[in-house]
């Protein structure tokens, strides 16, 4: 039996583990004697743009995005999230009662995530590379779809927005069971300003939660909303004061511990009542890719202006977190 030393999340840092998780290996091993399962589990705590820490006392896996450059979903961070999901399953599928909560936030001050990699989109559109856009979208929706199902584990997922969640960043946030947002954070789908629409879950998720009319209004208007407005519309469940998001998440976990199984059952029932299939998400990615290929140079210049505006959010440009 192999032992994976997990990062202690008691202070959300990288202190030595105090609650190691035992992993049961499969029969197959590599040259080093490790199994594919143990490799996936170990890599969970060694990702480049995704920081992961385990808190055994509360059964919580804390995850924070630490993107290189702009805080968007670049190709490398998408690969980290695929590895993150594989690692969670490898580490906990045989010990499912250990993992009760999964919290995902960001280490970038003032930003949860700004969404898709617009620089990549513009380059692929100019090159006429529709398939690259489809591949990007399909990668995103597979991560989102697995998150919607909580990786088929009996855990409750919590999206922690301590800053802005725009475009694909907002899409991904809506795939969590519970969304906690700090006052001052902004939310919305600005894609229509350059002739596009969010094509990786926005309509499907918003429509299922609050109705198609609101989904269309939010997407077509391109309006940016406050955390308070999103709470009123039912897209944010819990508000926190600025800087208090982690504390509020901890409070929720503490308050909910005795009804964890009931809460998980409610969220699981919701997926049965209002299912969202991967096939639906894939079809929408195709529609989105077609729309991308219809953009003209003036649209791409507007996209570049949005990129420049994102860069101005942080003087000197975006750097790797921490």
Protein Blocks (a to p, Z undefined) as FASTA:
>chain_A
ZZdddddfklopabdcfbdcdddddfbdcfkopafklmmmmmmmmcfklccdddfknopa
cdddddehjadddfklmmmmmmmmmmmmmmmmmmmmlpmbdcdddfbehiabecjafklm
mmmmmnopaklmmmmmmmmmmmmmmmmnonopacddddddfbdcehjlmmmmmmpfbdcd
dehiacddfklmnopacfehpmmmmmmmnojklmmmmmmnopacdfklmmmnopafbdcd
ehilmmmmmmmmmmmmmmmmmmmmmmmmmmmmmccdfklmmmmmmmmmmmmmmpcfklmm
mmmmmmmmmmmmpghiaadeZZ
